[in-house]
Amino acid sequence: MTTAPNSTPSATPSTTQAPAPSVAPISTVLVANRGEIACRVFRTCRELGIATVAVHSDPDAGALHVREADAAVRLPGATPAETYLRGDLIVKAALAAGADAVHPGYGFLSENAEFARAVADAGLVWIGPPPAAIEAMASKTRAKELMGVTPLRDPAAVTEADLPVLVKAAAGGGGRGMRVVRTLAELPGALAAASAEAAGAFGDGEVFTEPYVEDGRHVEVQILADAHGTVWALGTRDCSLQRRHQKVIEECPAPGLPSELAAHLHESAVAAARAVEYRGAGTVEFLVGPDGRAHFLEMNTRLQVEHPVTEAVFGVDLVALQFAVAEGEALPPEPPAPHGHAVEARLYAEDPAAGWAPQTGVLHAFDVPGGPWRDRTASGIRVDAGYAAGDTVGVHYDAMLAKVVAYAPTRAAAVRLLARALERARLHGPATNRDLLVRSLRHPDFAGARLGTGFYHRHLAALTTPVAGEAYAAVAAALAGAAGRTGRFGGAWRNLPSQPQTAVYGEHEVRYRPARDGGFTVEDAPGLRVLSAAPGRVVLEVDGVARDFTVRAYGGEDGPVHVESPLGHHTLTRRPRFTDPADRAVPGSLLAPMPGTVVRLGEGVETGAAVTEGQPLIWLEAMKMEHRIVSPASGTLTALHAAPGRQVEVGALLAVVHDSHEAQEAPAP
């Protein structure tokens, strides 16, 4: 594989640039994005005295980024293709709202050169790199050629000797439009799936293949360039902990890199920026193999999700610097010196134990201790959120709720601080990856900086085992519920029942009796004593150690109950009166594992078709990621309820496969 160049890219670096344009101070900016990045840009705008305009789809009409903006413009529709990918509508929105600049955020149209041109042609300031630089670097195939790396554009050129390969979207990022291929038989399906996912996320279905480096380290360099010839390299970041090629935990600086390698990556990143006369913030990404060789991946011509860790270590506001560069200001000759260490965790509404399935629903409570910091001389927690308590997580967009960042003088201190902040967070609503993040941060391999993109492949099973203490959480839930019901007066119970009361949460049956003093006793729980019980708080003593359990219930007796204690966080539901949909379904039923939209069916998939075990039948899109529904057995498709464009809820019946093997073994009547 071709390594990152030791000197300059194949294109000659530019030593002169066109004179910086004279730009009047920006007064109003439209952010062509949503969620936490829109809120993040708005925060800097408020500090700079710049008015803000949001755009929103119909599902986002009441979203946090809309509430935080000074003005908002509706983009009719729900899907990204109808809304946030409509550059023409966004330019019209900016003009209608009186904006004089557009900030693209990341994702969507942030790396679309035609959109950047349309913004400039409308007389608006584009807060990003020149369109020519976007064209040179935003397409990963052209960027690799510029850096002297030849991608395998033609799938027919892939041979057994090339495997494994990575199918990758030429535009965009965020792990979308990417598939690892280990056999040639997988290649056609991977190309089709990656292309469809890329087209839906970025409006560009071009894909290519490249050699796949097993368990390498994902290391990147933050750059910032002005129109006066200055290019900063703001250190390295390690983003190796990934799921589905999307980053989960990032940190600055990348730990344990040899100084020679770090310097080489800095030089390569600066040379890449100079080669295309880059302006603004960007990131040059590399994959460092187990042999220590660095391979150029891509250049992202935008702000990255993980930019806060660089801001913390270098003491800068990258968004404010983007505005300064767009207004024609010159950067100082050298960047600030780095200090300390920062680690970021992406908090997602998803279930890692269920194939990272995205989750939806109301965020009843959303409280992560921390907030924006301004003093990097002290340790602290920063939270960049796209949701607040009471908001609903829907199916149309990315499942990231917030980025939680810790800064401290040392890596160990920052990791400890971040893990504790996540552990203390109150998250009531859809399932999240919070427990996975805490366990990842405390894993010996992460603590020892033994990092690689295969981290979750190796450790996911251990990291997603159930949190201990659920039986005690069930006791707390049962007693809190009992304390909140009628029948208690003046701190004591009247008409005490002769038989123990029973509540069942999952696999835990809790049998308890109310006492005349207003307390409770729990049966079949040796070593447990109830010290106090109230509707929202229960104190249990287990083997001589008292622990406080906070209990919050939503949606009545059959709704979820969130229990928090020093033993962990548990979401419980009383055993339902009716069976689960999966228990009622006929054998061979394929149920939607998540809410989403049917995007396509497999070739030849129709009622009566013969199917084979493992054959992909239906593709669902949820939160901008595609999920395959495969046949559970070989047989006949006896029912098909899925159709492209149909929106489905979790548990919806999609299809039924009649198992031919079971039919052969069935006894004669």
N, C-alpha and C positions, 0 to 999 in steps of 0.2 A: 504494500500500500504506500502511496505517496505521503510523505510527512509534510508537516508545515514547513515552509521555507526557512532557511537559516539566515537569509538576508532580506531582500525585498521581494514582493510578488512579481509575477512575470511582467505586469505592466510597470512602466517606469514611474516611480513616485513623483508627484508634483512638487516642485520647489517654489512655484509662484501661483498665485490665485488671482482671480478677477477681483477688482476692488469691492469692498463690502458695500452692499446696498444701504442707502440711507432710509431708515424706517422710522416713522413717527411712533412714539410710545403707544403700546397696545392698551386699549381702554376696555374692550369687551371681547371675550373669547368664547367660542362654542367648542365644547368637547364632544367629538364625534365618537362617543363610546358610552359605556354604562358601568354600573357596579362600582367596585372599590377603586378602580383606576380613575373614573370620573370624579369620585369623591376626593381622591388624593390630589388631583390637579386643582379642583376647586379650593382645597385648603390653602395651597400656595397662592392661588389667585387672590383670596381674601387678604392674605398677608401683604401682597403687592398692590392692593387697591384696584384690582382688575375685576370688572363685573363678569358674571358667568351665565352661560346659556346651556341648558341640557337638551338633548333629544331623547325621545322615548318611544318604544313600541307600545301597543295597546296593553300587553300584560305588565309593562313597566310603568304604567301611568302614575302609580303611587309609590314608586321605588325610592330608595334613599337618595340616589343621585339626583332625582327630580326634586325632591324636597329640599335638598341643599343648594340648588341653583337659584340664581336671581330670576331667571325666566326659563321656560321650557317650551319645546315645539314637538307636537305629535308627529310620529312617522306611522301612518296607518298600516296595520298588519301585526303579525306576531313573530314570524320566522325571521332569522337574520337576513335572508335573501330579500324579504319584503321591506326591511327596515334599516338595520345598521349597516348593511352592505349596499344601500342605495345612495351612492355618492351624489347623484343629481338632487335627491330630496334633501340631503344634508347641506349642500351648498345653498339651496333655496331657503332652508331654515335659518342659516347664518345671516343671509341678507335680510330676511324678513324680521329677524330679531335685532338687527342693527349691530351685529358683531363685526369686528374688523380683523379677527384672526380665528384660526381653527387649530385645535390641538387634537391629534388623532388617538392618543392613548396607546394601547397595544392591542394586537389582534384586529379583527374586522378589516378596515381599510388603511391601517397604519403603514403598511408596506406596499401600497398601491400607487404607482407612479402617476397613473392617469388621474386618480383622485387628487393627488398633490397638484398636478397641473390645473385641474379644474378649479381648485381653491384659488390658486394664484391668478388664473385667467379672470376670475370673478372680482379681482381687486382686493382679495383677502390675504392676510399674512399666513403662510404655512409654517407652523411650528414643528419643523422636522427637516431632514436632509433634502438637498436638491433632488428633483425627480430623476435626473440622470444618474445620481448616486444610488437611488433606490433601484432603478432598472439594472444597474451593474451588480448590485449586491443582494437585493431582495429575492431575486431568483437564485436559488441555491445552485442550479446547474451552471449559470453564467458566473456566479461567484467562484465556484470551484475552478472553472477554467481560468479566471483571472488570477487565481492563486496558484496556478500550475498543477491543479488536480483534475483528472479526467473522470467524470462520473460515467456510469454505464447507462447511457440514455436508452439504448435499444434493448428491450427485454430479451429479444432473441439472442443477444450476445452473452447472456448469462449462462454459464455452464456449471456442471457439478463442481468443478475446481474452484468456482467463485463463491460457493456457498460457505457459510450463511451470508445472505445479503439483506440489506434494509431497503424496503420500498418507502419512498419519502416524497412528500409534497414539495414541489418546486417553490411554492409561495407559502407565506404564513409560518406558523410555528405552534407552540403549545402542545406538541405531541399529536396533533390531528393530521390525518392523512399519512400515517406511518404504520408499517407492518414488517415484522421480521419473517423472513422466508428461509426455511432450512431444507426444503426439498423442491425440486423443479416442479413437481405436481402442484405445489401450493402457489406458485408464482402467478398464474392467470387470475385466480380469485383475489389474491392480495393486491394486485394492480388495480382491479376493478373496484374493490372496496376502498382502497386508499384514495383513488381518483374521485370517487363519489363523495367521500367524506371531506376531501380538500375543496371540492367545488362548492359544497354546502357551507363550509366554514369561511372560505376566502374568496369565493367567486372565481377560482382558477383550479381546474382539475388536472393540471400538468403534474406528473410524477416522474421520478427517476429511481434508479437503484444504485447502491454503493456498498462496498464491503462492510460487513457488520463486525465490529470489534467486541468480542465477548468481555463483559465485566470490566470495561475501561472506566476511567475517571472522566467525568464531564467537567471541564475547566474552561472558564471564559474570562475575557478581559473587558472591562468597561472603558469605553473611550468617550471623549467629548472634544469636539473640534469647533473652532470659530471660523469666520470668513477672512481672517488675517494671517492664516498660515500656522496657527498654534493647534497642536493636537495633544491632548492629555491621555495618558493611560492610567486609569485609576485602579490599579491593583488587579488581583485575581479573585474569582469566586469559584467555589466548588458546588456543583449542582448534581452530584452523582446519585443521590437517593431519588429514584424516579419510579413511577408506576405508569404503565402504558405510554412510556416515553414522555411523560409529563413530570416536571420537577415537583418534589414534595418538600424537601428540606434543602436550603441553600445557606452558604456561609461565606464570609469575607474576613481575612484572606483565605485562599485555598490552603488547608493545613498540610504541612509536610512536603511541599514542593521544593526540589532542589533550587537554590538561588539561580543557577545557570538556566534551568528550564523556565523559571518565572520571567527572567530577563528576556529570554528568547521569545516567549509568548507576547510580552509587552512590545518588543520590536516588531514582531509580525503583525500585531494588531494596528500599531501606528502606521506601518508601511501600507497596510490594506486601506486605511482611511485616507492617507495621502494619495494613493493611487487613483481614487475616484473623487478627489477634492471634496471630501466629506465635510458636512457641517451638522452640528447638533450632537445629540446623544446616540450612541450605538453600542453594540456588543459583538465581539468576535469570539466565536466558540470553537473549542478544540476538544478532541477525545484523546486522552493520554492512555496508551495501552499498557498492559502489564509489563512490557519491556521498557517502559519509560519514554517511548517515542510519542510525539505529539502529532496528531492528524487534524488538519483543518476541517471543520464541519460546515460552518456558515457564518455569515455576518447578518445580524438582525439590525435593520436600519430604523430602530425605534427604541423607546424606553422598554426595559425588561420588567417583568413582574417582580423580580428579586432586587430591584435597584435600591430598596431601603438599606440593605446590609452595607452597600458601598457608601451610601450617604452617612451612615453611622460611623464607619471607620475613618472616613476622610473629612467628616464635619461639613458636608456640603448639602445643598438642596438642588438636586439634579433638574427638577422641574423649573425652578427659578432660573437656573443656568440655561435651560432650553429657551426660556423667554428672552433672556439677555442676548443670547446668540442670534435669535430671530430678529431682535431689534438692532443688530449690527454691532453690539458691544464686543470688545476684545477680551479674551481670557488672559489672566496673568501668564507669564512665560512658563511657570512650573505649577503643577497642582499642589494642593496642601499635602503635608506629610501624614501618613496613616498612623492611627493609634488604636490599640485595643482590638477586639474581635466582635463580630456580630453574626447571629444565626437567625434565619427566618424559617418558619413553618407555615405551610399553606393549610388552612383549616377548610375542609370540604364537607359538604352534605353528601356523604357516601358511606357505603358499608364495605370496608376492605375484606371482610370475611366472606362476602357474597360476590366475589369477583369485581370489587370496586363499584358495585351498582349504585348509581346516583339515587338520592333520596329527595323526596319533596314533602311539603307541608308547612304548617305555621311554626315560626320560631316564637314559642311562648316566652322564653327567656333567653337572652343573648348578652352575656356579661363576661368579658375577658378583662381581667385587671390590667391596666396600662393606658397609654395614650400617647399622642405625639410628643417627642422629646426635643429639647433644644440645647441641653447641656450634655455634651458627649464626654465630659470629664467624670461623670458619675454613671454607674450602672443603671439600666432602665429597660422598660418594656414599651414597645410601640405597637399599636394596633391600627392597621388600615383595613377598614371593614366596608363591605358593600350592602350590608343588611343591618337592621336593628330589631329589637324585640317587637313582636307584632307583625313583622313582615312575613310574606309567604314565599317560600322557595318553589319556583315553578319548573316546568320541564323544558323550556325553550333555550336556556342559556347555560353557561358554565356553572358548575356546582360549587365554586369557591365562595365561601362565606367571608373570609378575612385572611389577612396575612398577619401573623404575630411574630414580632422581631425582638430579640434580646441583644443588648449591647453591654459589654463588660470589659475590664482590662485584659482578661485572658479568655481563651477558648473554653476551658473547663468551667469558668464562672458564668460565661454567657449561656452555655448549654444547660447548666443547672438552673439558672434563672428562668430560661424559656420553658423547661420541662415543668417547673413548679407553677408558672403562670397558667399553662394549659391545664394542669391538673386542678387548679382552683377555679377554672372558668365554669360559669353556670350556662349550660347549653340544653335547653328543654325544647324538644321538637323533633325534627328529622334526625335520624342517626348520623353521626359524624365520624371522622377519622381521628378524633382527639386522642383516644386511648392508644391508637397505633403511633401517633406522633410522640407521645410521652415515652412509650416503650422504645421507640427507635432512638430517641435522644439518649436514653439510658442504656442502650445496648453496648456491650463491650467492644464490638467492632467499630461502632460510631465513636465511642469515647476514645478509642485508640487510633482514630483517623484511618482505619482500614476501610476505605470507601471504594465503591464501584457501582455501576449501573445494575449489577445483579444482586444488590443487597436484599431487595424484597423477594426475589426469586429464591434466595437461600433461606431467608428468615421469616417469611410471611406467616407460615403456619404457627410458629412459636409466638409471633407478635400479635396474633389475633385470637389466642385462646381466651375463653371467658374470664372476665375480671373476678377475682376471688371475693367472697363475702356476699354473694347474691342471696343466700339463705337468710342472712341477717337483714338484708335490705327488704326481703319479703315480709319478715316479722315487723319491721318498722312500718311498711306500707299498710299492713293489716291493722296494726294498732292505731296508726294515725287516722285511718278510715273509721275505725270503731269509735275513737274519741270524738270525731266530728259528727257522728250520727246522734239522733235524738235518743233519749233514755238516760241521759246523764244530767243530774241536777245538784247544784251546790257542791260540786266536786266529788259526789258519790253517786253510785248507781242504785236505782230502785228496781224492785221486781227482777232480781238477778235470775238469769236463766239457769236451769239445773244442768243443762248439757253445755259442753264447750262450743264456742262459736268457731266457724271454719271459714277461711279464705284461702283461695288457691291462686298463686301467681306463677305461671309457667309450670315448672316441675315441682314447685315448693308448696306443700300444704301446711298452712299455719293454723294450729288449734290453740285457742286462748280462752281464758275466762276473765270476766271483769270482777274486781274485788270491791268490797263494801267501802274501802277507803278511797275509791276512785281510781285505783291502779289496775294492773293486769298481771296475770300469771300466764306463762306460755308452756304448754305441755310438750313433752318429748324434745326438750331443748336443754340438755344437761349443761351446766356451766353458765347459763344465761339468766340474767335477772333484769326486770324492767324497772328502771329508776324513775322514769317519768314518760308520759305520753300525752301529747296534744295534737290537734289536727295537722299542724305543720312541722312538728318537731318531736322526736322520740329519742330518749337516751337509754341505751342498753349497756349493761355490764356483761362482758364476756370473759370468763376466766379471770375475774378481778380487774379487768381494764374497762373503764367507761368510755363509750364513744357516742358522739352526737350525730344523729341522722336527721337531715332536713328532707322533708317529704312534700312534694307538690303534685297534685293530681289535676288532670285536664280532661274535659269531655265526659264527666259523670263517672259512674261506677265501672263502665266498660272501657273508659278511656285510659291513656297511658299514665303511669305514675313514675315520676322521676325522684330517685332517692340518691342523696349525696352524703358521703361520710368519709372519714379517713381511710376506709377500706376501698373506696372507689366510687364510681358513678354507675348507677344501674337504672335502666328503663324497664319497667314491669307493666304487665297488663293482666288483669284478672282473667282467669280462664273463661273464654267466651261461652255464651249460652248456646251458640250455634257452631257447627263445625267450620273449619277453615275451608275456603273455596277449593284448595288442592285436595282435601279429603272428600269433597262432594263430586269432584270431577270424574268423568269416566276414564278408565285406563287409556293411556296414550294421549291424554289432553296436553296441549302446549299452552301454558298460561303466561301472560306478560309478566316478566320478573320485575318490571318497573313501569311507571307511567312514561309514555313517549309517543312518537309518531312512526307509523310504518312507512319506511322510505322505499323499499322495494321487496320483491319476491324473487326467490331463486328461479333459474331458468327451468321451464316446464313444470313449475309448481302450480297444480290445480287439483280440484277434487277428482279423485279416482286415480291420480298418478302414483306410480310405484316409487318409493323412496328407500334410501339406505341409511343405516345407522350412522349418525354423525354428519349427515348431509345438511348443509345450510339451507334453510327453507325461507326464513323471514329475517329482514334486517329492521331493527328498531333504532331510531335516533332519539337519544335523551341527553339533554344538556350538551349538545354539539358533538357528542361521541356516538359512534355506531356500535350496536350490540347484535351479535348473530344469535338467532334461535335455530337450533339444529334438531334433526329428527332423533328421538330417543331410541329408535329401533328400526330395523328394516321391515317394510310392510307397505300398506296402502294408505294414502291420504284420504280419509273418509269424510272430512269436513274441513273447510277453509273459511275463516271469518275475517282474515286480514286482507287489506287492500291498500296499495300505496296512497298515502295522504291521510289515512284514518288515524285519529288519535285514540289511544287506548289507556285505560287505567291499570294499575297494578292488579294482577289476578284475572284480567280479562281473558276469555277463551279465544285463542288465535287459530288453533287448528287441532285436529285429532288424527293420530296415526294408529292404524290397526296393525298390531304386531303379527307378522306372518308366522313367526316361530310359535307364539302362543296359540294361534289358530290351528297349527298342525298338531300341537300336543293336547288340545282340548278333547275331552272324552266324548265319545259318540252318545247322542241322546238315547 
